[in-house]
Amino acid sequence: MNRLFRYLASALLAGVLSVGLAAQTTSAGRYDQSIQARAGQQLAQKTEFRGVQAAAEDGIITLTGSVDLYQQKLDAAKRVRKLANVQGVRNLITVNGAVVSDAALASQLGRKLYYDRIGYDNLFNYVTASVQDGVVTLDGVTMSYPARDSAEDLVNRMPGVKDVVSNISVAPASNFDDRIRLQAARVIYRDPVLSRYAMDPARPIRIVVENGHLTLYGTVENKMDKDVAGIRARQVFGVFSVQNDLQVAKS
């Protein structure tokens, strides 16, 4: 009897859930015609979306077609996502803009990322970009969310980028880490051997600090410069550890 009771209860619950789900789907779907019309109007207001089409089903907008830049793909989804009664956006837009080889694209992005946020916090950020079949993968650490967002925005707007995978992490906010960053910058860039690197506004020796642990990134001219930078970093009071990942330029 207990088994029969549990079976009937389970069947009843499943039926209620099915009815509820069907009702929810029907409720979302009743706005599809209006959603699709308004999405089309929103996209038509921008010339960069002239190759994009929108279809709505059960409150979900599916975007298809093509744009010239990856950022435009993101912008199209953002533009229709805020419409009333939209439950979600399925972004199937392809990026069919400029054709750039992976090597050339990686080189261009590396240069732009190198000089990104000069005058702000670029000294304490290290972001790299690798490219395969037009898909850019970003790795590294920034000291703030604006720095991370700036790097991602730079890549999103680069002609030739088809998609972006961002693995950039943001170091936790910490006055302790900030003090280590500033002290490390002083001892490294004021050292008689290393001071010439201070002439480059992009600061080629990057100082990344996370929870008291310091890592040096970038490229220096010779092994002696790498070793001196590591020695100076280890002299910073309070630093827990130093990882010297500086690369020596090929002669």
C-alpha positions, -999 to 999 in steps of 0.1 A, spaced: 0 0 0 28 24 9 46 16 -24 13 23 -43 8 55 -24 44 67 -33 39 58 -69 6 77 -72 22 107 -54 52 107 -77 29 105 -108 7 133 -95 38 155 -88 52 148 -123 19 157 -138 17 190 -119 53 199 -129 46 191 -166 14 212 -166 33 240 -149 62 238 -174 38 238 -203 19 268 -189 52 286 -184 63 279 -220 30 289 -234 31 321 -213 66 330 -226 57 320 -262 26 343 -264 50 373 -268 71 358 -295 56 377 -324 60 410 -306 95 402 -294 106 393 -329 92 424 -344 108 447 -317 142 428 -320 142 434 -357 134 471 -352 163 474 -327 188 458 -350 176 478 -380 186 510 -362 223 502 -366 240 497 -399 265 472 -385 236 448 -378 222 449 -414 233 413 -419 217 400 -386 183 383 -383 163 376 -352 137 349 -345 118 344 -313 105 311 -298 92 307 -263 107 340 -253 142 330 -266 157 352 -293 180 334 -318 203 357 -337 218 346 -370 236 362 -399 270 379 -399 289 410 -387 323 425 -393 337 426 -358 334 403 -328 323 432 -306 294 438 -329 283 402 -323 283 409 -286 265 443 -291 237 427 -311 229 403 -283 231 430 -257 208 452 -277 179 426 -279 184 411 -245 170 441 -227 137 440 -246 106 433 -224 96 396 -220 128 382 -235 138 351 -216 173 347 -232 194 351 -263 210 324 -285 238 341 -303 246 322 -336 260 353 -354 292 346 -373 321 371 -377 329 375 -414 351 406 -414 387 410 -423 408 379 -429 440 380 -409 465 352 -404 468 338 -369 504 349 -367 497 385 -378 467 387 -355 487 375 -325 515 400 -333 490 429 -336 472 420 -304 505 415 -285 516 450 -294 483 466 -285 481 447 -252 516 457 -244 507 494 -245 472 491 -230 465 514 -201 497 533 -201 495 559 -174 471 539 -153 481 504 -141 498 487 -170 530 482 -150 510 458 -128 491 439 -155 503 410 -177 480 398 -204 489 375 -234 469 365 -265 472 333 -285 453 328 -317 441 297 -335 418 299 -365 409 334 -355 399 324 -320 418 345 -294 426 331 -260 436 356 -234 456 346 -203 472 366 -175 465 387 -144 454 423 -139 453 443 -108 418 456 -114 385 449 -133 388 480 -155 422 467 -166 408 433 -175 378 449 -193 401 472 -212 421 442 -225 390 423 -235 375 453 -252 407 459 -272 406 423 -285 369 423 -292 373 452 -315 403 440 -334 395 431 -371 401 394 -378 390 382 -344 363 355 -348 358 346 -311 374 353 -277 381 331 -247 391 351 -217 410 334 -189 422 367 -174 421 367 -136 418 398 -114 440 400 -84 421 406 -51 420 441 -38 446 445 -11 464 475 4 491 451 14 496 440 -22 495 476 -34 523 485 -11 544 456 -24 537 467 -60 548 502 -54 580 492 -35 589 466 -62 584 492 -89 607 516 -71 636 492 -64 635 477 -99 631 508 -121 655 529 -100 682 503 -100 713 516 -120 713 484 -142 675 484 -148 667 521 -150 669 522 -188 638 501 -189 619 530 -173 623 549 -206 597 526 -222 562 540 -212 548 505 -213 572 493 -186 585 460 -200 592 445 -166 557 437 -153 550 433 -116 521 411 -107 512 406 -70 486 383 -55 482 379 -18 518 389 -11 533 366 -38 551 385 -66 558 374 -101 579 392 -127 568 390 -164 580 405 -196 612 406 -216 647 420 -207 678 422 -228 701 398 -210 703 372 -182 720 397 -159 691 421 -161 667 392 -153 688 382 -123 691 417 -110 653 423 -113 647 391 -93 672 402 -66 656 436 -62 621 421 -60 632 398 -32 644 428 -12 608 442 -9 598 441 27 568 418 34 568 399 1 561 362 7 577 348 -25 591 359 -58 587 341 -91 610 354 -118 593 346 -152 611 373 -171 622 362 -206 656 371 -221 654 386 -256 669 365 -284 700 381 -299 
